[in-house]
Amino acid sequence: MSARGTLLLTGATGFIGRPLAARLAARGWRVVGTTARAVPAEVPGIAAMERADLTDAASARALIARVRPNALVHAAWTTTPGRFWADPANLAWLEGGIALLDAFGAAGGERAVGLGTCAEYEAGAERLDEATTPLRPATLYGAAKAALFHAGTAAAMAHGVSFAWARVFTPYGADEPEGKLVGSVARALLAGRPVETTQGTQLRDFLHVEDVAEAIAALVDGGVEGPVNVGSGEAVSLRDVIARISALTGGGERVAFGARPRPPHDPDSMVAAVERLTREVGFRPAIPLDEGLARTIAALASRMRHEQTEPEEARP
Amino acid sequence: MSARGTLLLTGATGFIGRPLAARLAARGWRVVGTTARAVPAEVPGIAAMERADLTDAASARALIARVRPNALVHAAWTTTPGRFWADPANLAWLEGGIALLDAFGAAGGERAVGLGTCAEYEAGAERLDEATTPLRPATLYGAAKAALFHAGTAAAMAHGVSFAWARVFTPYGADEPEGKLVGSVARALLAGRPVETTQGTQLRDFLHVEDVAEAIAALVDGGVEGPVNVGSGEAVSLRDVIARISALTGGGERVAFGARPRPPHDPDSMVAAVERLTREVGFRPAIPLDEGLARTIAALASRMRHEQTEPEEARP
């Protein structure tokens, strides 16, 4: 065991989990990861990988009994592209998450951080603030995450656990789940395909996933409790982001703005108040949006060249 | 089956459940109650009583499969006097409640109402408002209830259930749980015992339990969705309430205000904004505070006379 103790990271092969594992390991934690995959991928920083179905309460409790972690970061959740907003599986993830947090505290765990979402908040023109913006999720996904926030708070009170809840805004990066904006626009433009988008007036708060991972790692170690927004604090329109991707890929003339309608429950603005993250956690983003987009596009372009020259079954 | 269909009322032998059963039956529902008691009490309005452990998810799901209700009012919860604020059992009630609401929707249930609490809110000087006051429970009890509110919302979205959440403020009545203010002060003064209280400057929102039951029954039938405060909307200090009880029992000189310290997490003010209840549900209290206190004291006095003349085992 490392000097820091054992940290259980659920969803360790996921979009945020993977870079987070490396950063937690670099901070001295012995990181035990979980994955639902039959054949777990190699994840840098992971000392051991546990296979677990965290939609099942008994399985979640058994996992804690096996690993006996000192700290817990619960990053696993349903992220099925296009489906997760309204997926009834959110309820099973909620039930499993409550069991996980309860068992962690009951077994003497000390510090837990859960991954929440800006979709818990009532969307509005103002920056969304942990202390003053009401939680009024418009989606099943947001409601289940808000429920786990309060349930985690309750479990922490029951067992004397130090508990924080990272409300992640709009993370992006080359490994982001299929169907997310940056990756899908960049891939299409790199492949020479046309892109149909909404008018793109929606304001969002983008943060490169490496910065998201660093913010969460700093939150784990800093000991701040309660909800903490994880975002850049900068409002950027989707149109602006798409235009930057176009400029970086040289595919601007193939973007048809306004060709697609806005999806239901698509808020005008989701931008983080980042005072807690900045002042209390002490985190500031290291990767500006242009740099993060350039990195993402370079990684995707390299991967696409690789895909074209490798047989299908060799893809990661 | 009645014309309205079957309504499952959990906690039917409880302080709010009992008067609620009668009112729901009077509105045409076939009311199936649940109780955790081995020998269920007779409850007016209940067509059938089911014994169920609703802290157990499998037991909650089995209950829904047996009863197949059209509507659900989830009033059962841990209310152990003096303990429920910090009782880890709140987590088991949360887990069981999620299973109950999920199974209800999955089985084709149409209308569900859960019982919440003013303790979900961040306390403050303003009236606590469903739309604008953040949820920031200071207690394990409040956090678990806030979690079930969001979880119930998620389950309702998953299954197309119409879902409302009644945030009850300070109900009172002769059957209130042991240790609550009105009953304990009234019993002591009626028995000629001294009463030691805090300074009593705290503002609360008292509503007689018969009015609480009527408000919830109207909410069930009215179809309003989301959180609805159930209170009078009138701020009354505890000192004022105690003074009124003293006047009604003639025991004023035996009240020592300030003899006890304020408990931790005891907010200065918990008063409901009642616009939703008044305008959308169409409920107005029928029992003013003085009348409700007089009724409560008369019922307690009668019960105490009865207790003095009956052997111990004959008590209800």
Interface residues (C-beta under 8 A of the other chain):
Chain A: A57 A86 P88 N90 L91 L94 E95 I98 A99 D102 A131 T132 T133 P134 L135 R136 P137 T139 L140 A143 A144 A146 A147 L148 F149 H150 A151 T153 A154 A155 M157 A158 H159
Chain B: A57 A86 P88 N90 L91 L94 E95 I98 A99 D102 A131 T132 T133 P134 L135 R136 P137 T139 L140 A143 A144 A146 A147 L148 F149 H150 A151 T153 A154 A155 M157 A158 H159
